[in-house]
Amino acid sequence: MLLADFPVLVLDEPAEHLDLPTADALTADLLTATAGRSTVLITHRLAGLDDTTVDEVLVLDAGRVVERGRWSDLLALPGGRLRGMAERERETDGLPLAVG
């Protein structure tokens, strides 16, 4: 898919079932390799995502968009869904949450 030069790519949980370091590395490599293309990344893993890797974030709940915007804007929302997911992931991984 990377070599075919499709104008739009949909990556649905590309790192599913991988250990965390491998999943994070694969996601980073895929985002680098798809730079300049329209790419939809569907993921529950947020590590490695920020304003430099994604243009827009859509947070879905029960199939509906509940948050939409820039990564940093959504992460800064007190009580926001993305922020809550990021905080839980950081706690699980033992990392601090960097906001702003």
Backbone torsions as a table, in degrees:
resi	resn	phi	psi	omega
1	MET	NA	-33.0	178.9
2	LEU	-71.1	-34.7	-178.6
3	LEU	-80.6	-22.1	-176.2
4	ALA	-74.4	-14.7	177.3
5	ASP	59.2	43.5	175.1
6	PHE	-64.5	143.8	-178.6
7	PRO	-71.9	-25.7	178.8
8	VAL	-133.1	132.9	177.8
9	LEU	-120.4	140.8	173.0
10	VAL	-118.4	116.9	-179.8
11	LEU	-109.7	104.4	-176.4
12	ASP	-99.4	104.5	-179.9
13	GLU	48.8	57.2	-175.9
14	PRO	-65.1	-20.1	-177.2
15	ALA	-108.3	14.0	-179.3
16	GLU	-57.3	138.1	176.5
17	HIS	72.4	13.7	174.4
18	LEU	-100.4	155.1	174.5
19	ASP	-65.8	158.8	-171.7
20	LEU	-57.9	-47.2	179.3
21	PRO	-62.0	-39.4	179.0
22	THR	-69.1	-41.3	178.7
23	ALA	-61.9	-45.6	179.8
24	ASP	-64.0	-41.5	179.4
25	ALA	-66.0	-42.4	179.4
26	LEU	-63.8	-44.5	179.1
27	THR	-60.6	-45.7	178.9
28	ALA	-60.2	-44.3	179.6
29	ASP	-64.3	-41.7	179.1
30	LEU	-64.8	-41.8	179.1
31	LEU	-65.7	-37.3	176.2
32	THR	-66.2	-44.9	-177.2
33	ALA	-67.9	-24.1	-177.9
34	THR	-102.7	8.0	179.2
35	ALA	-55.9	135.5	-179.4
36	GLY	88.8	-6.2	176.2
37	ARG	-110.1	155.6	172.8
38	SER	-75.2	116.7	-176.0
39	THR	-131.6	128.1	174.7
40	VAL	-104.1	117.4	178.8
41	LEU	-106.9	115.6	177.7
42	ILE	-101.4	117.0	-175.4
43	THR	-154.9	153.7	170.5
44	HIS	-100.0	-15.7	-178.0
45	ARG	-90.2	120.8	-174.3
46	LEU	-100.3	-14.3	-177.8
47	ALA	-56.0	136.0	177.4
48	GLY	88.4	-5.8	178.8
49	LEU	-94.4	139.1	176.0
50	ASP	-165.7	-172.1	-177.8
51	ASP	-64.0	-20.6	180.0
52	THR	-86.7	-17.7	-177.9
53	THR	-105.5	-22.6	179.2
54	VAL	-133.2	142.0	179.6
55	ASP	-84.2	-36.7	-176.2
56	GLU	-149.1	145.6	178.8
57	VAL	-118.2	134.3	171.2
58	LEU	-118.8	123.4	177.3
59	VAL	-102.1	124.6	-178.4
60	LEU	-106.6	145.4	172.3
61	ASP	-140.0	120.4	-178.3
62	ALA	53.9	39.0	175.9
63	GLY	81.1	3.7	-180.0
64	ARG	-114.9	144.3	176.4
65	VAL	-75.0	119.0	-179.8
66	VAL	-107.6	-18.5	174.3
67	GLU	-146.5	144.0	178.6
68	ARG	-151.9	131.9	178.0
69	GLY	161.0	-166.3	177.1
70	ARG	-72.3	148.5	-179.3
71	TRP	-51.1	-54.4	-174.7
72	SER	-65.2	-35.4	179.0
73	ASP	-65.9	-43.8	-179.9
74	LEU	-70.6	-37.3	179.7
75	LEU	-65.9	-28.3	-178.3
76	ALA	-82.6	-8.5	-178.5
77	LEU	-74.0	113.5	175.8
78	PRO	-60.5	128.7	-179.3
79	GLY	77.7	6.0	-179.7
80	GLY	-71.3	155.5	-179.0
81	ARG	-65.9	-47.8	-179.7
82	LEU	-61.3	-44.3	179.5
83	ARG	-58.8	-44.8	179.1
84	GLY	-61.1	-42.9	178.4
85	MET	-64.2	-42.7	-179.5
86	ALA	-65.1	-41.0	178.6
87	GLU	-63.0	-44.0	178.6
88	ARG	-63.5	-40.6	179.8
89	GLU	-65.8	-43.6	179.8
90	ARG	-63.6	-41.3	178.5
91	GLU	-62.4	-42.8	179.2
92	THR	-62.7	-39.9	-179.3
93	ASP	-84.8	-7.8	-179.3
94	GLY	75.6	29.9	-178.4
95	LEU	-115.7	150.3	175.2
96	PRO	-75.1	154.0	176.7
97	LEU	-91.2	120.7	177.6
98	ALA	-95.9	115.2	179.3
99	VAL	-113.7	135.8	176.1
100	GLY	92.4	NA	NA
